[in-house]
Amino acid sequence: MIAVIGGGPAGLMAAEVLSAAGMRVEVFDAMPSVGRKFLLAGRGGLNLTHSEAPDRFLSRYGGRRREVGTWLAEFGPQQLRDWAQGLGVETFVGSSGRVFPKEMKAAPLLRAWLHRLRGAGVVFHARHRWRGWQDDGRALRFDSPAREVAVEAAAVVLALGGGSWARLGSDGAWVPLLLARGVTVQPLRAANCGFNVAWSEHLRQRFAGEPVKTVAATFVAPDGSRIERDGEFLITEHGVEGSLIYALSAPLRDGIEATGSATLLLDLAPGRKLQRLTDDLAHPRGRDSLSNHLRRRAGIDGVKAALLHECAAAEDLASPARLAAIIKALPLRLVSPRPLDEAISSVGGVDFAALDDALMLRELPGTFCAGEMLDWEAPTGGYLLTACFASGRAAGRGVLRWLGHLQPAAPQ
């Protein structure tokens, strides 16, 4: 029997690969049902993958593009779409290039998938929380609703998720279990997360929950590299979050860790050139207040005007040239990431040096790892899910190869 611990996309894909090869597979999950975080990800429309060019797609994995690239070479975005089609789930490419199921939801895909897995003989054990190994180091220990259960398996796939959204099962409780067995695990940190900002009480009370639309953002990292994105974000009681912030969260987080804070430069009027904005603001104000002048001449009002007053110095508002310059590069100081449990995903986890090329732990032969518990990260946009599916497939094939049921590919 092969034990798969964790019933998210990575674990279920490993189970599918193994059961399709005739293996007896049992899936253990701590939650009352599998795929809970997957279902949450699809609540606003399941972004399954992305349609951009392969090189561009692969670049989204940053320093782990080589490792993730080996998974995607076997099971990339198009293979994932074909796989969904095989479950009766048609997909389409949205205007942003993101790929969604036509029904937009995760539940129909998960139902069809579980039906196919059960038909292939996969057995599911809900409310079984993994507690490591028995003293002999072989049998797996689980807390079940009735009692502690010991399970012996010919091989194990660990797909236990990262450290975000503990209430859905990704609580990082596996970290000390692997550390105790000599596996190198990097600390879990927030990815695709919001950030804390030291808002004034006025801005916090008046504008928390307000979206900031149509802005461009620039971050200059400590190493001098310059990262630019445009989009929208949300003011929160504690700081900022939303798609634009998530897209920059990795360098922002790393910048804060390196220097203690990160300054994001916001262009509040991305459609206007600096000189044109300066000329517009140089028109005499007459009896107009500064707020009316900004609204009439620069299109700056509401939450954007509030941000301008919050983050700019008084002298920056005193002349058209300085006012235009600060509108085009408003410094927003981020002081810390929001807590890990609030993040969409996490980075850190099992170090790739602890794994062989088949995703087997070097310290624990026969034990494989997949999904978000590995030390990689990616932005939202379908990249996270695609790599989770692909890593599960790679781990499943690694098990088959280790058991002698799959021959290694011939060298090119």
Buried (B, 14 or more C-beta within 10 A) or exposed (E): EBBBBBBBBBBBBBBBBBBBBEBEBBBBBBBEBBBBBBBBBBEEBBBBBBBBEEEEBBEBBBEBBEBBBBBBEEBBBEBBBEBBEEBEBEBEBEEEBBBBBEBBBBBBBBEBBBEBBEEBEBBBBBBBBBBBBBEEEEEBBBBEEEEEBEBEBEBBBBBBBBBBBEEBBBBBBBBEBBEEBEBBBBEBBBBBBBBBBEBEEEBBEBBBEBEBEBBBBBBBBEEEEEBEBEBEBBBBEBBBBBBBBBBBBBBBBBBBEEEEBBBBBBBBBEEBEBEEBBBBBBEEBEEBEBBEBBBBBBBBBEBBBBBBBBBBEEEBBEEBBBBBBBBBBBEBEBBBBBEBBBBBBBBBBBEBEBBEEBBBBEEBEBBBBBBBBBBBBBBBBBBBBBBBBBBBBBBBBBBBBBBEEBEEEEEE
